[in-house]
Every structure is written in C-alpha cells, then in structure tokens.
Amino acid sequence: MDLVAQRAALDAHLRSLGRLLVAYSGGVDSAFLAFAAHEALGEGMLAVLADSPALARRQLQDAVAFAQEQRIPLQVIETSELARSDYARNDAARCFYCKDELFTVMEELRQARGFDRVAYGVNRDDLSDFRPGQKAAAGHGVAAPLVEAGLTKADVRALARAAGLRVWAKPASPCLSSRLAYGIPVTPEALAQVERGEEALAALGFRQLRVRHHGDLVRIELAPDELPRALSPEMAAEFTRIFKELGFTFITLDLEGFRSGSLNALLPAAALTRAR
C-alpha cells in the first residue's frame, strides 16, 4: 500500500472513532497520530500529555512546542504512577502499571469532557516487542489507530516526513524509569540522577545515549561511532566527575554501545512472558 492509501485508511479509521482523546508523549508515533487526528477530526480531538517525574523536562518542552507548532489542541495532565507500589518496585510489569495509571486518568477525563474514545500510538512493529503497556491498553479498551491502519514504524516515519513534520526522524526516547535496572526502586531522586546525567552527556556533544542506573553503578551507553571520543583519558575523567557528583560510586562505559531495551536482557524468559 502506498503512502497516500495508508494515510487515507488511517484518516477513515480516525473519523470512525468519533470525538477522540489521544495519548501524546511527543515521540514520532504519538506526535504523528495527534497530527493526523487533528487533521481528520479538527476540534473533535484533544492530545493529552501525561506529566510526572518520569518524563524528562526536555521531552515535555519539546512535546508542548510541537503541539503549538501544529496547532494541535493539548491538555497536560498529572499522573501518579510513582505513588503506586506495583510501579515503584520496578519489576518486568512496570510499564503495565504506568499505562494503567495513564489510561485510568484519561478515561476520567474522557467522561468529564464528553469524548467518545481514547487512542494511543502503538504501531504494528510494537506488537512483536516486549511492551506490557499494551496489556493495560487492551484492558481499558484503548483504540490503536496506527495498528488498525496497518502501519509499521517505518510507515509512520515516512508519513510524518511526507507531512513535513520535524519529528519524523526523532529517535526513540522512552520514559526515565526505563533507565533503571529492574529491581531498583523508581524514586524521584533516581529519576533525577538519570535525567541530569543524560543532560550532561548531551552538553558534551554526545547525540545518542542512555544513562542506565544500576544502584551504586551507572552504565553509560553511547552510539558506537561516538565510543572512540568517549574512550579518551580526558573524557573518562569528565564522566567520573559528572557521575560522582550525581551520587554514583562506580562509573562504567558500555563497550557494546547504545541499544534500545538493553535492560530487558537481564530478565529471565519467564518474566518477559508473564509481563506481556
């Protein structure tokens, strides 16, 4: 199916959903979905951005800026996933409890504002990945328009690029909690350590990065082509200074480089299956 037909299929499905709340994070999937919903439904849609300590301030600011650029109606809400013990203990099902909190709050908003449905930006590729949040979405009856239109991640990026959206090539950037090794409790303090560490690495000029929190130990992931610069004695000293000041005892650089979901490799297969 070509891009024109894909977009037509998505628009038709969006119109069939009626007045729509769109879970919006500012990533390429949710940003494109919010953009498409606004074009299809006009004021019959509202993008909803959940704010909590797990959302980096830079991501929040960029998400708000994109909505303003595209004149997408936006409401920022507060979610309290950190107050949930099931979430804060940070096991393999953490994302389930996060999305359960989000969709509970969005359902309350939907009823209060008279919207018909809630939708989120899962795509076809996500269905084969480890995403416990999808189980929460299904339990709340949340619509998945990108899936219904048969769109993969590459399709979404192509459609966003064709629409002239600056987010089309935006790298994935999941919540700050995803940087904490399973079993490390999710606290505002730990999330702040991660956020400040990633801001510091970005200020040094590194482009693709993750700060992985393993308690007293921090594991820095950088793009493979950026590792040579990171391996100099001078940069090692700078990493040590930054992360010691943030409260870490041991500072490590992951020689495999950046890769999404690397913490999932620590989970046994049974845990992955239970959390789906």
C-alpha positions, 0 to 999 in steps of 0.5 A: 500500500502506498503512502497516500492509501495508508494515510487515507485508511488511517484518516477513515479509521480516525473519523470512525472513532468519533470525538477522540482523546489521544495519548501524546508523549511527543515521540514520532508515533504519538506526535504523528497520530495527534497530527493526523487526528487533528487533521481528520477530526479538527476540534473533535480531538484533544492530545493529552500529555501525561506529566510526572517525574518520569518524563524528562523536562526536555521531552515535555518542552519539546512535546508542548512546542510541537503541539503549538507548532501544529496547532494541535489542541493539548491538555497536560495532565498529572499522573501518579504512577510513582505513588503506586507500589506495583510501579515503584518496585520496578519489576518486568510489569512496570510499564503495565502499571504506568499505562494503567495509571495513564489510561485510568486518568484519561478515561476520567477525563474522557467522561468529564469532557464528553469524548467518545474514545481514547487512542494511543500510538502503538504501531504494528512493529510494537506488537512483536516487542516486549511492551506490557503497556499494551496489556493495560491498553487492551484492558481499558479498551484503548483504540490503536489507530496506527495498528488498525491502519496497518502501519509499521514504524517505518510507515509512520516515519515516512508519513510524518516526513511526507507531512513535513513534520520535524519529528519524523526522524526523532529517535526513540526516547522512552520514559526515565524509569526505563533507565533503571535496572529492574529491581531498583526502586523508581524514586524521584531522586533516581529519576533525577540522577538519570535525567541530569546525567543524560543532560550532561552527556548531551552538553558534551556533544554526545547525540545518542545515549542512555544513562542506565542506573544500576544502584551504586553503578551507572552504565553509560551507553553511547552510539558506537561511532561516538565510543572512540571520543568517549574512550579518551583519558580526558573524557573518562575523567569528565564522566567520573566527575559528572557521575560522582557528583550525581551520587554514583560510586562506580562509573562504567562505559558500555563497550557494546554501545547504545541499544534500545531495551538493553535492560530487558536482557537481564530478565529471565524468559519467564518474566518477559512472558508473564509481563506481556 
